[in-house]
Amino acid sequence: MRKNAKERFYEKTKTDEKTGCLIWQSCIHPCGYGRFKIKGKTQLAHRVAWVLEYGEIPEDILVLHKCNNRLCVNVKHLKLGTHQDNMNDLVSKNKRIHIIQ
């Protein structure tokens, strides 16, 4: 029997018992974010996790990591925010900006 997208997605993860992060174990973009192909399109894994759990992401909205772990796809560690929210988070934590193309 063929697996659905959610089954295929979560079989590519491993729980970090210390942090609770659900770590992406498959394809990784050079900037450090997981990638997953769904409906014929490769997308960022943390965004796919959000869609699988909660549905579509509004236009111009980002999926941000509360845990600051780019490979984490645990929806409890994710939140929606604007580009400005993301920039404010970067500045407050002295993080570097990574452009994904």
Secondary structure, DSSP 8 states (H G I E B T S, - for coil): ----HHHHHHTTEEE-TTT--EEE-S-B-TTS-BEEEETTEEEEHHHHHHHHHH----TT-EEEESS--TTB--GGGEEEE-HHHHHHHHHHTT-------
